[in-house]
Amino acid sequence: MKANLNKKGTAFVPKFIQDYKVLKKVVQELKEQGKRIVLTQGVYDLIHEGHALYLAKARSYGDVLIVGVDSDLLTKKRKGPSRPIVPEKERLNMLLHLRHVDIVTLREIKHGLGGLIQLINPDVLIVSSSTKDFPKKDVAMYKKHAKEIIMLPPQATTSSTARIRTLTIEGAENLAREINKLTQDFLEKIKNS
């Protein structure tokens, strides 16, 4: 497989590379072409404006943006049993349609949080300051695998966690109203019996 960007330099064919051996080879070819490789990784659940702005900002630091997407199992391990909301296949497909993303790959539990970083050895590693299980103090351990590490703040006020919390609260409030109505109806029936 020959690694070549298209004429505009923003799309990569194939854009999804699941096999890490193939990914490593493609990255090596891109580096030999003098391309500056940027890597970021995460869940990308309920993709929103903040994700798009974050990825656009990440892409601005190099020529090729590689995005590692957490598998469903890795997401459950990192975020809890109720996550992800959106299955990995759909999350991968959404990212494949974003113009700032050049290559997408899947991170599995067996890869660990640093496995993709070690495989790619990016010129720039982009991390989010809002990622709780990738604390600032741990970023230093990846300096031997990335020439530069940039920590970006959230790019919008929206977050997947906040949206999920809102939906959960709304659902709980609706359930409470329904239970209250059923209870009142039941009590009224008993009273009138």
N, C-alpha and C positions, 0 to 999 in steps of 0.2 A: 504494500500500500504506500503510495507516494503522498506525502503530506503537502498539500498546496491550498492556500487560501484562494477564494474567488477573486475576481477583478477588483471588487470593492474592498476586499480585505476584511469583510465582516462575517462571512459565512464559511463553514467548514463542512466538507463532505467526506466521509459521513459525519454527521453532527453528534450522533449518539455512539459512544464507544464503550461497551460494557467490559470487554476483555482487557484486563490491565496490562497484559503483555503487548497487545496491539497499541494500547494507549501510550505505553512507555516508548515504543518505537516511533509513533507519530510525534510525540513531544520531542524526542531526540532529533528527528528530521527538521522540525520547526526551529529548534535551537540552532541547528547547523545552517539554516537559512537566515539566521540573525534575528529571529522573531523573539520579542520579549514576552515571556509566558506569565500570565496572571492566573492564580488559583484562588477560588473561594469555595466554601462548602456549607451545607446546611440542610434543613428539612424542606423548606419552601412549601409549607402547608397553607392552604387558602391564599394563593398568590394575590398580592395586592400592590398598591402604588409604592409602598416602601420597598418591596422586593425589587420592582422594576428600577427605581431610582438607585438603589444600592448596587445592582448589577451594572447599570450604566456608569456609575462612579467607579466601580471596580475595573471595568473595561478601559477606562481612561488612563489607567496606569501601565498599559502595555498594548501589544499587538494581538494577542490571542487570550481570550478569557475561557478558562476551563471551570466548570461548575460541578462539584461533587454533590450529588443528591442522596440524602440518607434513605436507605431502604425502609420499608414498613417496620421490619423487626428492629432495626437500629433506632428508628424514631420512637418506637414503644419503649425501648431501653432508656433512651435519653429523656423523653417527655412524659412517659407514663402510659398506662394501658388504654386510655381513651384516644390516644393519638396514633397515627395521623388521622385527620378528618378526611383528607383526600388521599386515595390510594397512590402508591408510588408510580404506577404506569401513567396516571393522569398528571401527576406532578412533573414527571419527566417530559411528557408531551407538551405541557404548558411552557416549560423552560426552553424546549427546542424551538418554540415559535417566537421567542424574544430576540430581537435583532442584535443586542449587545452580547449575547451568549454564542460562543464559537463552538465549544465542545461540551457535551454533558456526559457524565458517567455516574454510575450507581455506587454508593458506599454501602457495604454490608458490615454486619457485626464483626466478621472475621478480619476486616481491614483495620478496625480500631479508629479512633479519632485522628491519629497521625499518619496512618498508612498511606493515604493518598498524597499527603505532603511529602513523605519520604520517597514515594515513587516518582513524583513529578519534579521535585527539587525546583520549584518555580522561581522566577526572577523576583516576583512579588506575590506574597501571600496576603490576602485580604481577609481580615477577621472582623466580626461585629462586636462592638463593645457591649451589646445587649445579650450575647450568648452566655448563659449562666454556667454551662458545663465546659466552657473553654475560657477559664479565668485569665486575666491579664498576666498573672504570675507564671502561668504555664506557657504563655506565648514564647518566652525566652528559650524554652527547650527546642523549639522548631527553627531557631536562628541558624543552625548548622545545615538546614535543608532548604532555606529560602534566603535569597540575597537581601531581601527587604521585606519587612512585615509592617503592614499598615492596618491600624485599627480604626474602622469607620464607626461613627455613631449612627443610630437609626436615621434613615433618610426621610422618614415621615412619622406622623404621630400614630399611625395605624400599626397594629401588630396582629399576627394570627392569634396569639394567646388572648389579647384583649377582645378580639371579635368572638372567639369561642366563649369567653367569659360572659360577654353580652348576650349571646344566644342562649347560654345556659341559664342565666338570670331570667331572661324573658320566658324561657320554657318553664322554669320553676314558678314564676309568678302566674303564668297561665294555668299551670297545674293546681296551684294553691287556690285560685279563683274557682276553678272547676270543682275541687274538693269542697270548698266552702259552700258553693251552690248546692251540691249534692247533699251535704250535711244539713243545710237549711231546709231543703225539700223533704228530707227524711224526717227531721224534727217536726216539720209542719204536718206531715202525714200522721206521725205518732200522736201529736197534739189533737188532731181532728178525728182520731179513731175512737 
